[in-house]
């Protein structure tokens, strides 16, 4: 029986906020990073004190343009900063410097990988620059009334906001889009993508419409989601909540909500603001942001190979699956390490398998440190394995030694006596002689015991034998005329 068609279609848009990897803030010289306590990285500009004048951060503009070009946006030669007025304790100026009707860039798209199909293209509305707000921490000290602590260190940190059109069709697709955007921005060096610290987060807008009606429903915003899982769960919960309301004939209120991970529910924060509520107007202290054409051309030429193109090349040139290529390009450092292995002489598929199963077990490429074993050493180890000079078990032993102490793979194999043993018959006969009951069971038809015999021999040989060859030797003796004798 064909299931009934869904009554409502989910429509989702994302507003992604990514802190830019600059050393100083958007409009002042305060550092963006530090190890001091709260409110240690502030000045009259980021606190909005009278008489302070903002000066745009050139590096923040460059990184914003870099992101816009990579996303195929139309970068505007002239844009404008505006004041977005709202009152919240962690916004000391009473307004945020952002961009409104003249943003840095319009349009563009985010390309989601497809498995054996055309990639999914998510259209973007705009990309603009702005500054971050501070942090509020709500505390309830024992024996004291609840209080809110304010930390203004984050005030003024440069942000790029990337707004998709309402084109995402499910919570899972929204989560996939956020992951792909994070990969892109990290590859570009635009944002560190740290969700736990809030340097990469998003607001999600969701509405439902009747399946046969193209008119968008009432939009509800869910604020400050900094987890792929929480984004998906929040949108699933909000879809269910709105579906229930509409099924009962009740209206959906235009609200701003937040997701509570402990209950799995979305909770009302306030009524949804409209653009007019922010009273945008051009910032009188900041002139137009004008970008020279030759400078834009230089920024475009400096873009690296983007994740989508690199993923497709790995599939096309190296015979990897969509999944394997997708994992490798998630972090630029991991993809660079894989390609360095190929340049050092490793074959594509063994190199990919080793990176995916061994390297990523101890190193995800997301930090500043190098890979656990240099590419030249790992390529030599894979060559020994491919030539049959060592077994897979031994290769992992040598890998651990290289990771912990360094060295040269061939020399380590010799010093530790780990080369592959080719004289297998004595060991095979000893194993069979030691297990006559299992021999009888195998010959009575329990063929799965072949794996038992191989395991016993591998244990005796400390993994220094080829398991396939061991299996062939065992089968030849077990199915032959000679009876194994006790030792």
N, C-alpha and C positions, 0 to 999 in steps of 0.2 A: 504494500500500500504506500503510495507517495505521501510523504509528510506534508502538512499544510504549509503554504508559504508564510514567511514571517509577516506580521501585521505592520511592523515598523522597521524603518531603515536607520541605522546608526550613522551619524555624521560627526566627525571629529576633526578638530584643528589644534595645532600645538603652537605655543609661544615659548621658544627656548631661549634661556638666558645663559650665556657662556662668558665667564670671566676671561679677559684677555691676558696673555702671559707677558705682562710688562713688569718692569722693576719699580715703576712709580705709578701713582694714581692718575686718573683721567685728566684732572685739571689743576694738579698741584704736584709738588716734588716729594710728598710723603711716600715712603716705601710701601709696596703692596704686601710684602712678607716681613715677618719678624718673630722673634722668640720672646719678646717681653710680654707683660701682662696686658689686660684690657685697657683701651684708650691710650696706648703708647705710641700710636702712629697717626696722629691727628695734627691739624694746623688750622689757622683761621679760615683757609679756603674750604677744606672739606667739612668744617663745622659751620660754615655759612655765617661767620662773624661780620659785622658791618665793615665796609671798606675793602674787603678781600676781593681780589679779581681772579677769575679762572683763566688758565692758559691751556689749550688743548694739547694732549700728549701725541706727538707725531707717530710714535711706535704703535700706539693704540689704533690710530687711523690706518696705518699700514696693515696691521693684522686684520682689521675689519674689512678692508678692501681685499685682502688675500682670501678671506672666507667668501666674500661676495663673488669674486671671480671664479673660485672653484665650484660654486653652486650655480654658475651660469647667470647670475643676476646682471641687471643693467645698472652699472655703477654710474652715479650722477656726477657730472663734472663740478656741480655746485650744490651743496646741501646746507642745512641750517639746524643749529641747536635751538631747542625751545625749553621753556620752563613748564613742567608738569606739576601742577599744584595739588597737593593733598597733605593731610595732617595725620602724622603717625609718630609715636614717641621716638622711633629710631631714625627719623628723617629730620635732622636738626634745622635745616634751612626752611622747612615747610614746603619745599618743592624739590623735584628731581630734574637735573639737566638731562634731557633726552632729545629725540628728534621726532617730529610729528608729520606734518604734511610735506616736508621736503627731506626725506630720509637719505641715507648714504646710497641705498640701492633699492630697485624694484624688481619684482619677478624672480625668475630662476626656478630650479627644481632640485629635488632630492631624489636620487636614483636608488631604489631598493633592489637588491639582487633577486633574480628569479631562478628557480631550479629547473633548468632545461626549458625555460620559457622566456618570453620577453620580460625585461626588467620592469618593475612598477615605478612609474614616475609620479612623484608627489609635487604638485605645483606650489611654489612659494608666493607669498604676497609681497614681502618686503624684508629688508635687513637694515637695521639702524644701530647707531652707537648711543650709549648712555652711561650713566654712573650708577653704581650699586648703592643701596641703602645700608644702614647699620644693622645690628642684631639686637633683638630683645630676648632676654632670658627670664622666664617666669619661675620664681622660686618660692618655696614655702618653708622657711626655717622653723625648726621645732620651737614651739612656744612663742612664735612671733607671727604677725599677720602676713599673708602673702604679699610678695613684692615683685616688681619688674626691674631687672638690671639692664642697663644699656651699655653696649660696647660699640663705639663709633669707628673702630679701626677699619671696618669694611666700607665705611662711607667713602665714596669717590673712586672705588676700584673700577677700572674700565670694564664695561660689558658690551657684548654684541647681542642684540635680540634678533632672532630669526623667526619669522611668523609664517606658518604654512597656511594655505587656503583650506577651507573645510572640505578636505578630500580624502581623509582617512576613513576606512570603512569598518574597522573593528578595533577593540582594545589591543589585540595582539599586533596588528599592523602598526598601531601608534607606538607600541614598545619597540618594534623592529625599526621604525623610522628614527626614534631617538637613539638607538644603538648605532645605526648607520651614520647619523650626524656626528655622534661622538667620535667614531672612528675617523671620519673625515677631518674634523677639527684638530684631533690629536696628530694625525698625519701631517697636517699643515703647520703644526707648532703654534696654533692660534690659542688653544685652551688646553689645560692639563686634563680636563674631563673628570675631575674628582667629584663624584656624586656625594660621597659622605661629607665632604667639607663644604658642599653647596656651591662649588665653582662651576658646576654644570647642573642645571635644574630646569624645570619647565612648568608652565601652566597649561592645562588642557581644557579646551572648550568642547562640549558635547551637546548635541541636540538629536531628537528623534523626529522623524517625519513619517507619515503614512507611506507604505511601500509603493503606492501608485500615485503619489503626489510629489512633484519636484520641489515644492515650497519648503524651505528650511523651517524647522520647528524652533521653539524657544531655546536660546542658548544659555547653558549653565557652565560657569567656569570653576575649575578645581585648581587651587593655588599650590605653588611650592612643592612640586613632586620631584624628589631627588633620588629615585630608585626606579629601575626598569620594571621591577616586579610591582612596586606600589602604583606606578602609572597604570599598569594593566589591571590590577585589582580595583583601583579607584574607578576606572572607566567601566569595568564590569558591574560594579555595585551601582554606579550612577545610571547605567543603562537599565538595570533591573528596577531601580526606583522610579525612573521616568516611565518605563513601560507599564508599571503597576498603576501609576497616576492616570496615564492616558487611557488604559483599559477600563478604568472606573469613571471615565468622562470628566476627570478633574484636570485643571490647567497646571502646567509646569511654570513655576515662578522663575523669573530671570534673577539668579542668585550667584554670589561668589561663595564657594564652599571649600572645605578642607577635608583631607582624607585622614581618618584615624586608624592607624595600622592595628591597634589593639582590638578594636571592635569590628574592623573591616567595613566601616560605614563612612559615608560622606556627611559632614556636618555644616550647618549654615554659618558663614562668617558675617555676611552683610548682603544687602541688596546689590545687584550688579550695577557698577558705575558705567556711565556712557562717556564718550569722548568729551562732551561738553562739561561734564562734572569736573574735569581736571583743569579747565580754564587755560588751555595751552596758549602761549604767546611767545614770539621770538625772544630768546635771551638777549637783553640789551647789552650785556657785557661781552658777548662773543660775536665776532663777524662771521660772514658766510665761510663755509669750509670749501675752498676751491682746490681742485686736483688737476695738475698739469697732465696733458695728454701723453707726453713722453714718459712721465713718471708712471702713469697707469700701464703703459705698454711694458715698462721694465718689470712691474709687479706681475703682470700676466706671464712674462717670459720666465720668471723665477719660480713658478709653480712646479712642485714635484709631480711625479706620476700619481694620479689619484687612486684611492682604493678600488673603485669600480673597474677602472682600466687595468690595474695590476691584477685584480682577481681574474678578470677575463683572460689576461695574458698567461697567467699560471695554468689555467685550464687548457688554453689553446696550445701553448708551447711546451708545457711540461707534463701534460696528461693527467693532471690532478682532477679530482671531483670538485663540484661546486662547493661542497662542504669543506673539504680540505683547503681549498684556496681561500674560502671565506675566513676560516680560523687563522690562517697564516697572515692575512692582511689586516686583521683586527688591530694589531699594533705594528707600527712602521718598523720598529727595531726588530721584531720577529721576522717580518718579511725580508728585511735587509740581511738578517743572519742566514736565512734560507738561501738567498741568492749568493751570499758570500761562500756558502758551502758548494754551490754549483761551480762558482768561479775557481774554487780550490780543487775541483775534479770529481766531486761527488755526483752520483747519478740522481736524477730528479726524484723518483719515487722513493728509493731508500732514504734520501735526505729528508723528504717531507714526512715520511713515517717516523723517523727518529726525532725530528723537531716536535711533531704533534704528540708523540707518546712519551718521550724522555725529556727533551729540553723544556717543554711547557710544564712539566711536572714540578720543576724547581725554579723556573724563570719565565715570567710572563711578558717581559719586554716593556712594561709600563713605567719602570723607574729609570734612573740615570745609569745604573750599573751595566757592565758588559755582559755578554752571554757567558754561561758557566764554563764552557770549554771553547777556546778559539776555533774559528772555522777550519783552519789548516789542520789542526790536530783531530778534530771530529771527522773531517773528510778522510784522513789517513785511517782512522779507526773503521769507518764504513768501507773503505777499500779492503782492509784485512778481512772484514766480515764477508764482503761480497766474493772474495777470492777463496773462501773456505778455510783460511788460515786460522780463524777463530770461530767459535760458535756464538749464537745470539746471547747465551747465558754469560759467556766469557766477555763478550763485548760490553755488556752492562757492568760487569766487574771492573773492566778497564776504564769505562766511562766514569764510574764513581771515583776511581783513583785519580784520573785526570782532573775531575771537578774539584777534588779535595786538595791535591798536591801538585797538579800539573805534570809535565813530562812529555815524552814522545810515545805514542801508542805501541809501535813495534818493539822498542826497547823495554817497555813495561811488560809486554807479553813474554819476551824472552826471560827477563829477570824473574818474573813470577811463575815461570813454567806453565803458562796457560795456553800454549799452542794446541791446535786440534790433534787428537790422538787418532791415528789411522789403523793401528794394530788392535782391532776390536774383538777378534774371535776368542782370545783367552778370557776376556771379561764376560762375553756373551755366554760362554760355556759355564763359567763360575756361577753366574746368576741363575741359569737353568738348573744347574746341579743343586743349588741351595733352595730351590722352590719346586720340588717334585709334585706337590699337590696342585699348584697352579698350572704346571705343565700338563698334567692329566686333564684338568678342566678345560684348558685351551684346546687340546686335541679332541675333547668331547664336544667341541662346538662353541665355547665361550671366547670368541675372537677378541672381545674387548680387553682381555688380559694382556694383549700385546703392549698396550700402553703401560701396564704395570711393570713388565719386564724392562721396557725402555727406561722408565723412571728409576728402577733399581740400578741399571747400568750407568745412567747419567750421574746418579749420586756417587757411585764408586769412582767414576772418572772426573768428578768435580766439574761437570758440564763441558768437558773438553772433547766432546764427540758430536758428530752430526746425527741428529735424532732420526732423520730419514734413513740414513745408512744403517744405523743401529736396528731400526725396524726391519729393514731388508735382511740383515744377518740373522736376527731372531727368527723371522718367518722361514728362512731357508733351513735352519736347524730344526725348528718345531715341526715343520711339514716334511722333513726328510726322514731317512731310515735310521740315522744314528740316534741312539738313546743317550741323553746326557747322564753322566755318572757323578756320584758324590765326590767331593774333593777331600 
